[in-house]
Amino acid sequence: TNGQIISTKSSSVTYPNGARVNFYAPDGSFAGSGGWSSTTGNFQDPFTLNATGAWTVQVDPGYEDVGGLSLLLRTVTDINGGSITVGGATKNVSITQPGQRANFTFSRNSGQTFKGVVTGSTLTNAYLYFYRPDTSYAGGCYFSTGSTTCGLLTADASGTWRVEVDPYSEETGTLTLGLTAT
């Protein structure tokens, strides 16, 4: 379904050199790759379907390899956490699905500063990303368990910005997110 988010996980890979997992839209056009599945298997970040209909998943082994793999497709529901205020109340975040991300919006005027503050994180590998009102990437940082302050950014555009919590791979866990101006 258009807008549906899926992730893939490969396992039991018997192709000697691994294999690539490709996605084709209902009209047959190439829509993206789930990445390379090594011989040990792997998890691929979520992928958003951009059309409704029957999709094709292609397993493309390296070279002329013969083998197989098990592929798990999961539906992922991202968290829309609503708005968060710079200098205001913190938000509790609970990532419960592999590949799930949490998104919050906040307002900034051009020239105003902001930074992310993560406390009480149980995630061992995660990222905090900031996106401008035009949805382009503005900056971010890596964080793990405990507490982290994520840089001091200066807004270069006025409007509604977005902050995203993106755990690495299949991680799930909790944290508290805040935004400050200094």
Residue pairs with C-beta under 8 A, 6 or more apart in sequence:
1 49
1 52
2 49
2 50
2 51
2 52
3 48
3 49
3 50
4 48
4 49
4 75
5 46
5 47
5 48
5 49
5 75
5 76
5 77
5 78
5 99
6 46
6 47
6 49
6 73
6 74
6 75
6 76
7 43
7 44
7 45
7 46
7 47
7 73
7 74
7 76
7 98
7 99
8 21
8 34
8 43
8 44
8 47
8 57
8 71
8 72
8 73
8 74
9 41
9 42
9 43
9 44
9 71
9 72
9 74
9 98
9 170
10 19
10 21
10 37
10 41
10 42
10 69
10 70
10 71
10 72
11 41
11 69
11 70
11 72
12 41
12 68
12 69
12 70
13 19
13 37
13 38
13 39
13 40
13 41
13 67
13 68
13 69
14 39
14 67
14 68
14 69
15 37
15 39
15 61
15 62
15 65
15 66
15 67
15 68
15 69
16 39
16 65
16 67
17 39
17 61
17 62
17 63
17 65
18 36
18 37
18 38
18 39
18 61
18 62
19 36
19 37
19 59
19 60
19 61
19 62
19 65
19 67
19 69
20 33
20 34
20 35
20 36
20 37
20 59
20 60
20 61
20 62
21 33
21 34
21 35
21 37
21 44
21 57
21 58
21 59
21 60
21 71
22 30
22 32
22 33
22 34
22 57
22 58
22 60
23 30
23 31
23 32
23 33
23 34
23 47
23 55
23 56
23 57
23 58
24 30
24 31
24 55
24 56
24 57
24 58
25 31
25 49
25 50
25 51
25 53
25 55
26 51
26 52
26 53
26 54
26 55
27 51
27 53
28 56
31 49
31 50
31 51
31 55
32 47
34 44
34 47
34 57
35 42
35 44
36 42
37 69
41 69
41 70
43 98
43 99
43 169
43 170
45 99
46 76
46 78
46 99
46 100
46 101
49 55
57 71
57 73
59 69
59 71
61 67
74 97
74 98
74 99
76 97
76 98
76 99
76 100
77 97
77 100
78 100
78 101
78 102
78 103
79 93
79 95
79 100
79 101
79 102
79 103
80 103
81 91
81 93
81 102
81 103
81 104
82 104
82 105
83 104
83 105
83 106
83 107
84 90
84 91
84 104
84 105
84 106
84 163
84 177
84 178
84 179
85 106
85 179
86 106
86 107
86 108
86 112
86 114
86 179
86 180
86 181
87 179
87 180
87 181
88 179
89 178
90 117
90 119
90 176
90 177
90 178
91 104
91 176
91 177
91 178
92 174
92 175
92 176
93 102
93 165
93 174
93 175
93 176
93 177
94 173
94 174
95 101
95 102
95 123
95 165
95 167
95 171
95 172
95 173
95 174
96 172
97 172
98 169
98 170
98 171
98 172
99 170
100 167
100 172
101 164
101 165
101 166
101 167
102 164
102 165
102 177
103 162
103 163
103 164
103 165
104 162
104 163
104 177
105 160
105 161
105 162
105 163
106 114
106 160
106 161
106 162
106 163
106 179
107 159
107 160
107 161
108 114
108 155
108 158
108 159
108 161
109 155
109 158
110 155
110 156
110 157
110 158
111 154
111 155
112 154
112 155
112 181
113 152
113 153
113 154
113 155
113 181
113 182
114 130
114 152
114 153
114 155
114 161
114 179
114 180
114 181
115 149
115 150
115 151
115 152
115 153
115 179
115 180
115 182
116 128
116 130
116 141
116 148
116 149
116 150
116 151
116 163
116 177
116 178
116 179
117 147
117 148
117 149
117 150
117 177
117 178
117 179
117 180
118 128
118 143
118 147
118 148
118 149
118 150
118 175
118 176
118 177
118 178
119 146
119 147
119 175
119 176
119 178
120 146
120 147
120 174
120 175
120 176
121 143
121 144
121 145
121 146
121 147
121 148
121 173
121 174
121 175
122 145
122 173
122 174
122 175
123 143
123 144
123 145
123 167
123 168
123 171
123 172
123 173
123 174
123 175
124 144
124 145
124 171
124 173
125 142
125 144
125 167
125 168
125 169
125 171
126 142
126 143
126 144
126 165
126 166
126 167
126 168
126 171
126 173
126 175
127 140
127 141
127 142
127 143
127 165
127 166
127 167
127 168
128 140
128 141
128 143
128 148
128 150
128 163
128 164
128 165
128 166
128 177
129 137
129 139
129 140
129 163
129 164
129 166
130 137
130 138
130 139
130 140
130 153
130 161
130 162
130 163
130 164
131 137
131 138
131 161
131 162
131 163
131 164
132 138
132 156
132 157
132 159
132 161
133 157
133 158
133 159
133 160
133 161
134 157
135 162
138 153
138 156
138 161
139 151
139 153
140 150
140 151
141 148
141 150
141 151
143 150
152 182
155 161
163 177
163 179
165 175
165 177
167 173
